[in-house]
């Protein structure tokens, strides 16, 4: 029972502390144009990277399936 209390206490402290740490972002509201451009570019990269990875995986699976279904050289072709 003590471990559950410790975990609950830790979760409560984390929930109380987390909103304050979210305000610590110094990059989001920078006045320098270079910093804002880097922030927007990084945001775009992190947004589209998972989509590109999923598309690449789907294309790889489709290619593997197509090669697996293709007739082999030593088997006669089916009509």
N, CA, C and O atoms as a GROMACS GRO file, in nm:
protein
  316
    1UNK      N    1   0.081  -0.119   0.000
    1UNK     CA    2   0.000   0.000   0.000
    1UNK      C    3   0.086   0.126   0.000
    1UNK      O    4   0.044   0.230  -0.051
    2UNK      N    5   0.205   0.117   0.057
    2UNK     CA    6   0.293   0.233   0.061
    2UNK      C    7   0.338   0.274  -0.079
    2UNK      O    8   0.350   0.393  -0.108
    3UNK      N    9   0.362   0.177  -0.164
    3UNK     CA   10   0.409   0.208  -0.298
    3UNK      C   11   0.301   0.282  -0.378
    3UNK      O   12   0.332   0.369  -0.459
    4UNK      N   13   0.176   0.246  -0.354
    4UNK     CA   14   0.066   0.313  -0.424
    4UNK      C   15   0.058   0.459  -0.379
    4UNK      O   16   0.034   0.548  -0.460
    5UNK      N   17   0.077   0.483  -0.250
    5UNK     CA   18   0.076   0.621  -0.201
    5UNK      C   19   0.192   0.701  -0.258
    5UNK      O   20   0.175   0.818  -0.293
    6UNK      N   21   0.308   0.639  -0.269
    6UNK     CA   22   0.423   0.708  -0.326
    6UNK      C   23   0.399   0.743  -0.473
    6UNK      O   24   0.430   0.853  -0.518
    7UNK      N   25   0.344   0.649  -0.547
    7UNK     CA   26   0.314   0.674  -0.689
    7UNK      C   27   0.209   0.782  -0.703
    7UNK      O   28   0.221   0.869  -0.789
    8UNK      N   29   0.106   0.779  -0.619
    8UNK     CA   30   0.001   0.880  -0.625
    8UNK      C   31   0.057   1.018  -0.588
    8UNK      O   32   0.021   1.118  -0.649
    9UNK      N   33   0.143   1.022  -0.488
    9UNK     CA   34   0.204   1.149  -0.449
    9UNK      C   35   0.291   1.204  -0.561
    9UNK      O   36   0.288   1.323  -0.589
   10UNK      N   37   0.367   1.118  -0.624
   10UNK     CA   38   0.452   1.160  -0.736
   10UNK      C   39   0.368   1.210  -0.852
   10UNK      O   40   0.401   1.312  -0.913
   11UNK      N   41   0.260   1.142  -0.882
   11UNK     CA   42   0.172   1.184  -0.991
   11UNK      C   43   0.108   1.319  -0.959
   11UNK      O   44   0.094   1.403  -1.048
   12UNK      N   45   0.069   1.340  -0.835
   12UNK     CA   46   0.010   1.468  -0.795
   12UNK      C   47   0.112   1.580  -0.806
   12UNK      O   48   0.081   1.687  -0.859
   13UNK      N   49   0.233   1.557  -0.759
   13UNK     CA   50   0.337   1.658  -0.771
   13UNK      C   51   0.370   1.688  -0.917
   13UNK      O   52   0.392   1.803  -0.953
   14UNK      N   53   0.373   1.587  -0.998
   14UNK     CA   54   0.400   1.606  -1.140
   14UNK      C   55   0.289   1.686  -1.207
   14UNK      O   56   0.316   1.772  -1.291
   15UNK      N   57   0.166   1.659  -1.172
   15UNK     CA   58   0.053   1.732  -1.228
   15UNK      C   59   0.054   1.878  -1.184
   15UNK      O   60   0.015   1.967  -1.261
   16UNK      N   61   0.099   1.904  -1.064
   16UNK     CA   62   0.107   2.042  -1.015
   16UNK      C   63   0.223   2.114  -1.083
   16UNK      O   64   0.211   2.233  -1.115
   17UNK      N   65   0.334   2.047  -1.104
   17UNK     CA   66   0.454   2.109  -1.159
   17UNK      C   67   0.448   2.123  -1.311
   17UNK      O   68   0.508   2.216  -1.365
   18UNK      N   69   0.380   2.036  -1.381
   18UNK     CA   70   0.381   2.033  -1.527
   18UNK      C   71   0.333   2.162  -1.592
   18UNK      O   72   0.398   2.207  -1.686
   19UNK      N   73   0.224   2.224  -1.550
   19UNK     CA   74   0.182   2.348  -1.616
   19UNK      C   75   0.286   2.460  -1.606
   19UNK      O   76   0.298   2.541  -1.697
   20UNK      N   77   0.360   2.464  -1.497
   20UNK     CA   78   0.463   2.566  -1.482
   20UNK      C   79   0.578   2.542  -1.577
   20UNK      O   80   0.636   2.637  -1.629
   21UNK      N   81   0.612   2.417  -1.602
   21UNK     CA   82   0.723   2.389  -1.693
   21UNK      C   83   0.684   2.418  -1.837
   21UNK      O   84   0.771   2.443  -1.920
   22UNK      N   85   0.554   2.414  -1.869
   22UNK     CA   86   0.511   2.445  -2.005
   22UNK      C   87   0.529   2.593  -2.037
   22UNK      O   88   0.542   2.628  -2.154
   23UNK      N   89   0.531   2.677  -1.938
   23UNK     CA   90   0.552   2.819  -1.960
   23UNK      C   91   0.699   2.855  -1.979
   23UNK      O   92   0.732   2.972  -2.000
   24UNK      N   93   0.787   2.758  -1.971
   24UNK     CA   94   0.930   2.785  -1.977
   24UNK      C   95   0.985   2.790  -2.118
   24UNK      O   96   1.107   2.803  -2.135
   25UNK      N   97   0.901   2.782  -2.221
   25UNK     CA   98   0.948   2.782  -2.359
   25UNK      C   99   0.992   2.923  -2.398
   25UNK      O  100   0.909   3.013  -2.408
   26UNK      N  101   1.121   2.942  -2.419
   26UNK     CA  102   1.173   3.074  -2.452
   26UNK      C  103   1.180   3.096  -2.603
   26UNK      O  104   1.208   3.208  -2.646
   27UNK      N  105   1.155   2.995  -2.683
   27UNK     CA  106   1.170   3.005  -2.827
   27UNK      C  107   1.042   3.051  -2.894
   27UNK      O  108   1.047   3.120  -2.996
   28UNK      N  109   0.928   3.016  -2.840
   28UNK     CA  110   0.801   3.041  -2.907
   28UNK      C  111   0.773   3.188  -2.932
   28UNK      O  112   0.713   3.222  -3.034
   29UNK      N  113   0.815   3.276  -2.844
   29UNK     CA  114   0.779   3.416  -2.855
   29UNK      C  115   0.902   3.504  -2.870
   29UNK      O  116   0.906   3.615  -2.815
   30UNK      N  117   0.999   3.457  -2.942
   30UNK     CA  118   1.120   3.535  -2.962
   30UNK      C  119   1.095   3.644  -3.066
   30UNK      O  120   1.016   3.626  -3.159
   31UNK      N  121   1.161   3.756  -3.048
   31UNK     CA  122   1.143   3.868  -3.141
   31UNK      C  123   1.232   3.854  -3.264
   31UNK      O  124   1.207   3.920  -3.365
   32UNK      N  125   1.333   3.771  -3.258
   32UNK     CA  126   1.425   3.756  -3.372
   32UNK      C  127   1.360   3.670  -3.479
   32UNK      O  128   1.302   3.565  -3.451
   33UNK      N  129   1.370   3.716  -3.603
   33UNK     CA  130   1.309   3.646  -3.716
   33UNK      C  131   1.374   3.509  -3.739
   33UNK      O  132   1.304   3.413  -3.774
   34UNK      N  133   1.504   3.497  -3.720
   34UNK     CA  134   1.574   3.369  -3.741
   34UNK      C  135   1.524   3.264  -3.644
   34UNK      O  136   1.507   3.148  -3.681
   35UNK      N  137   1.500   3.304  -3.520
   35UNK     CA  138   1.453   3.210  -3.419
   35UNK      C  139   1.312   3.163  -3.450
   35UNK      O  140   1.281   3.045  -3.439
   36UNK      N  141   1.227   3.256  -3.491
   36UNK     CA  142   1.090   3.218  -3.524
   36UNK      C  143   1.086   3.129  -3.648
   36UNK      O  144   1.007   3.034  -3.653
   37UNK      N  145   1.170   3.157  -3.747
   37UNK     CA  146   1.174   3.075  -3.868
   37UNK      C  147   1.221   2.934  -3.833
   37UNK      O  148   1.166   2.836  -3.883
   38UNK      N  149   1.322   2.923  -3.749
   38UNK     CA  150   1.371   2.791  -3.708
   38UNK      C  151   1.263   2.716  -3.630
   38UNK      O  152   1.248   2.595  -3.647
   39UNK      N  153   1.188   2.785  -3.548
   39UNK     CA  154   1.079   2.722  -3.472
   39UNK      C  155   0.973   2.669  -3.567
   39UNK      O  156   0.926   2.556  -3.550
   40UNK      N  157   0.933   2.749  -3.665
   40UNK     CA  158   0.830   2.706  -3.761
   40UNK      C  159   0.879   2.590  -3.847
   40UNK      O  160   0.803   2.497  -3.874
   41UNK      N  161   1.005   2.594  -3.889
   41UNK     CA  162   1.059   2.486  -3.971
   41UNK      C  163   1.067   2.356  -3.892
   41UNK      O  164   1.036   2.248  -3.944
   42UNK      N  165   1.108   2.365  -3.768
   42UNK     CA  166   1.115   2.246  -3.684
   42UNK      C  167   0.976   2.190  -3.658
   42UNK      O  168   0.956   2.069  -3.655
   43UNK      N  169   0.879   2.278  -3.638
   43UNK     CA  170   0.742   2.234  -3.618
   43UNK      C  171   0.690   2.160  -3.742
   43UNK      O  172   0.627   2.055  -3.730
   44UNK      N  173   0.717   2.214  -3.860
   44UNK     CA  174   0.675   2.149  -3.984
   44UNK      C  175   0.743   2.013  -4.000
   44UNK      O  176   0.680   1.916  -4.040
   45UNK      N  177   0.873   2.008  -3.970
   45UNK     CA  178   0.946   1.882  -3.983
   45UNK      C  179   0.888   1.776  -3.889
   45UNK      O  180   0.864   1.663  -3.931
   46UNK      N  181   0.864   1.813  -3.765
   46UNK     CA  182   0.812   1.716  -3.669
   46UNK      C  183   0.666   1.681  -3.696
   46UNK      O  184   0.618   1.578  -3.648
   47UNK      N  185   0.596   1.764  -3.771
   47UNK     CA  186   0.458   1.732  -3.808
   47UNK      C  187   0.454   1.632  -3.923
   47UNK      O  188   0.377   1.536  -3.919
   48UNK      N  189   0.537   1.655  -4.024
   48UNK     CA  190   0.530   1.572  -4.145
   48UNK      C  191   0.619   1.449  -4.142
   48UNK      O  192   0.597   1.356  -4.220
   49UNK      N  193   0.718   1.444  -4.055
   49UNK     CA  194   0.807   1.329  -4.050
   49UNK      C  195   0.734   1.198  -4.020
   49UNK      O  196   0.760   1.100  -4.090
   50UNK      N  197   0.646   1.190  -3.923
   50UNK     CA  198   0.574   1.063  -3.901
   50UNK      C  199   0.488   1.023  -4.021
   50UNK      O  200   0.477   0.904  -4.052
   51UNK      N  201   0.427   1.121  -4.088
   51UNK     CA  202   0.346   1.090  -4.206
   51UNK      C  203   0.433   1.034  -4.317
   51UNK      O  204   0.395   0.938  -4.384
   52UNK      N  205   0.550   1.092  -4.338
   52UNK     CA  206   0.642   1.041  -4.440
   52UNK      C  207   0.692   0.902  -4.404
   52UNK      O  208   0.709   0.818  -4.493
   53UNK      N  209   0.717   0.877  -4.278
   53UNK     CA  210   0.763   0.746  -4.235
   53UNK      C  211   0.655   0.641  -4.257
   53UNK      O  212   0.685   0.529  -4.300
   54UNK      N  213   0.529   0.674  -4.229
   54UNK     CA  214   0.420   0.579  -4.252
   54UNK      C  215   0.402   0.553  -4.401
   54UNK      O  216   0.379   0.439  -4.441
   55UNK      N  217   0.412   0.657  -4.484
   55UNK     CA  218   0.399   0.639  -4.628
   55UNK      C  219   0.511   0.551  -4.682
   55UNK      O  220   0.487   0.464  -4.766
   56UNK      N  221   0.633   0.572  -4.635
   56UNK     CA  222   0.745   0.489  -4.679
   56UNK      C  223   0.725   0.343  -4.637
   56UNK      O  224   0.756   0.252  -4.713
   57UNK      N  225   0.675   0.321  -4.517
   57UNK     CA  226   0.651   0.185  -4.470
   57UNK      C  227   0.542   0.117  -4.553
   57UNK      O  228   0.556   0.000  -4.589
   58UNK      N  229   0.435   0.189  -4.584
   58UNK     CA  230   0.328   0.132  -4.665
   58UNK      C  231   0.378   0.098  -4.804
   58UNK      O  232   0.344  -0.007  -4.858
   59UNK      N  233   0.459   0.187  -4.863
   59UNK     CA  234   0.514   0.158  -4.996
   59UNK      C  235   0.606   0.036  -4.992
   59UNK      O  236   0.606  -0.044  -5.086
   60UNK      N  237   0.684   0.022  -4.885
   60UNK     CA  238   0.774  -0.092  -4.873
   60UNK      C  239   0.694  -0.222  -4.861
   60UNK      O  240   0.729  -0.323  -4.924
   61UNK      N  241   0.586  -0.220  -4.781
   61UNK     CA  242   0.503  -0.339  -4.765
   61UNK      C  243   0.436  -0.375  -4.897
   61UNK      O  244   0.430  -0.493  -4.934
   62UNK      N  245   0.385  -0.275  -4.970
   62UNK     CA  246   0.322  -0.302  -5.099
   62UNK      C  247   0.420  -0.363  -5.198
   62UNK      O  248   0.385  -0.455  -5.272
   63UNK      N  249   0.544  -0.314  -5.198
   63UNK     CA  250   0.646  -0.369  -5.287
   63UNK      C  251   0.678  -0.513  -5.249
   63UNK      O  252   0.691  -0.599  -5.337
   64UNK      N  253   0.689  -0.539  -5.120
   64UNK     CA  254   0.716  -0.677  -5.075
   64UNK      C  255   0.601  -0.770  -5.112
   64UNK      O  256   0.625  -0.884  -5.153
   65UNK      N  257   0.477  -0.723  -5.097
   65UNK     CA  258   0.361  -0.805  -5.131
   65UNK      C  259   0.356  -0.831  -5.281
   65UNK      O  260   0.324  -0.942  -5.325
   66UNK      N  261   0.388  -0.730  -5.360
   66UNK     CA  262   0.386  -0.745  -5.505
   66UNK      C  263   0.493  -0.846  -5.549
   66UNK      O  264   0.469  -0.928  -5.636
   67UNK      N  265   0.612  -0.838  -5.488
   67UNK     CA  266   0.718  -0.933  -5.521
   67UNK      C  267   0.685  -1.074  -5.474
   67UNK      O  268   0.722  -1.172  -5.539
   68UNK      N  269   0.615  -1.085  -5.363
   68UNK     CA  270   0.578  -1.217  -5.311
   68UNK      C  271   0.472  -1.282  -5.399
   68UNK      O  272   0.469  -1.405  -5.412
   69UNK      N  273   0.384  -1.202  -5.459
   69UNK     CA  274   0.277  -1.256  -5.542
   69UNK      C  275   0.320  -1.276  -5.687
   69UNK      O  276   0.248  -1.341  -5.764
   70UNK      N  277   0.435  -1.223  -5.726
   70UNK     CA  278   0.482  -1.237  -5.864
   70UNK      C  279   0.527  -1.381  -5.888
   70UNK      O  280   0.583  -1.445  -5.798
   71UNK      N  281   0.504  -1.434  -6.010
   71UNK     CA  282   0.549  -1.571  -6.039
   71UNK      C  283   0.702  -1.578  -6.039
   71UNK      O  284   0.772  -1.488  -6.084
   72UNK      N  285   0.750  -1.691  -5.985
   72UNK     CA  286   0.893  -1.714  -5.980
   72UNK      C  287   0.943  -1.769  -6.112
   72UNK      O  288   0.863  -1.818  -6.192
   73UNK      N  289   1.072  -1.764  -6.138
   73UNK     CA  290   1.130  -1.809  -6.265
   73UNK      C  291   1.121  -1.959  -6.285
   73UNK      O  292   1.108  -2.002  -6.400
   74UNK      N  293   1.127  -2.042  -6.182
   74UNK     CA  294   1.127  -2.186  -6.197
   74UNK      C  295   0.985  -2.245  -6.199
   74UNK      O  296   0.968  -2.362  -6.231
   75UNK      N  297   0.885  -2.167  -6.167
   75UNK     CA  298   0.746  -2.216  -6.172
   75UNK      C  299   0.683  -2.178  -6.306
   75UNK      O  300   0.711  -2.070  -6.359
   76UNK      N  301   0.599  -2.265  -6.360
   76UNK     CA  302   0.530  -2.225  -6.483
   76UNK      C  303   0.427  -2.116  -6.454
   76UNK      O  304   0.368  -2.111  -6.346
   77UNK      N  305   0.408  -2.032  -6.551
   77UNK     CA  306   0.312  -1.921  -6.537
   77UNK      C  307   0.170  -1.974  -6.541
   77UNK      O  308   0.138  -2.062  -6.621
   78UNK      N  309   0.085  -1.921  -6.456
   78UNK     CA  310  -0.055  -1.963  -6.453
   78UNK      C  311  -0.134  -1.878  -6.552
   78UNK      O  312  -0.110  -1.758  -6.564
   79UNK      N  313  -0.229  -1.940  -6.621
   79UNK     CA  314  -0.310  -1.861  -6.718
   79UNK      C  315  -0.409  -1.772  -6.650
   79UNK      O  316  -0.484  -1.701  -6.717
   0.00000   0.00000   0.00000
